[in-house]
């Protein structure tokens, strides 16, 4: 395996676990009180991404019904897709297989 590929795989693992740990440790109250504000909400517009930070925090704390209320699309589509890619990519990296789903997609895009 090339050194560049190994570094990219390690960086992806750190990213996956970093995101999950960050949201697991982030108190929901910090997100709910506006620690992270969407720029469109500041001008009174509703965007499809509003509520993603709060939904992710609620999901990581096991509060699924409340997360669904924050952003249904994130809970039904984006979070499961993130979990699928991160788990599959982690298994491929740890087992030493040649190409993960993410690497396959990125290779075709580039």
Phi, psi and omega in degrees: 000139179290151180297322179298317179296318179298315178297320179296320178294316179296319178299319179295318178299316178298321178297311181302308183289328177297316178299311182296317180293319179303311182286334176289326181270341180289119177294138182301324182301324179295319178287322183290331182275007174093024176300322176244112182249135176283132179301327180290330178291332179292335179256006174091012179262151176257124179246161181296339181271354181297130178095358182294315180298315180293322178295317179296317178298316179295319178299317181290343176261004177080017181258075190291318181296319179292323178296319179300322179293330181289313182199103184294319183296318179298315182291325185272331187238302190290315180295314176299323178295317177299316179296316180301309183295316182292320179291314180297317180294320178296316179297316179297316181296315183288332179271351176080020178292166187286312187222133175266171178302316182296316178295323178297315180293315182295325179295319180289330179285329185269000000 
